[in-house]
Amino acid sequence: MIVCVCRRVSDRDIEREVRRGCVHFEDLQIDLGVATVCGACTDCALKTFEGHRQQRGVGKADWCVSAPVRFVARSTVASETALPG
């Protein structure tokens, strides 16, 4: 099942990352980009992530997500932080 339409991330992609040792939701967001665009999938992604962690016998993740991680292009950051000269 597709969990994140924006980044085309499936429940199997999330499961694969948990099998590889991903223990923090923020790391999952960085690795897959899940829940980083519109945020509509955040709850489903969190539940899927936790479900796969529990299946593997890993305790509840020690993370706190108040808002989706958003990626900003370097050129945008550079132009916003450039000093007038």
ABEGO torsion letter per residue (X at the ends): XBABAAAGBBAAAAAAAAAAGBABAAAAAAAAGBGABAGAAAAAAAAAAAAAAAAAGBBBBBBBBABBBBBBBAAAAAAAABBBX
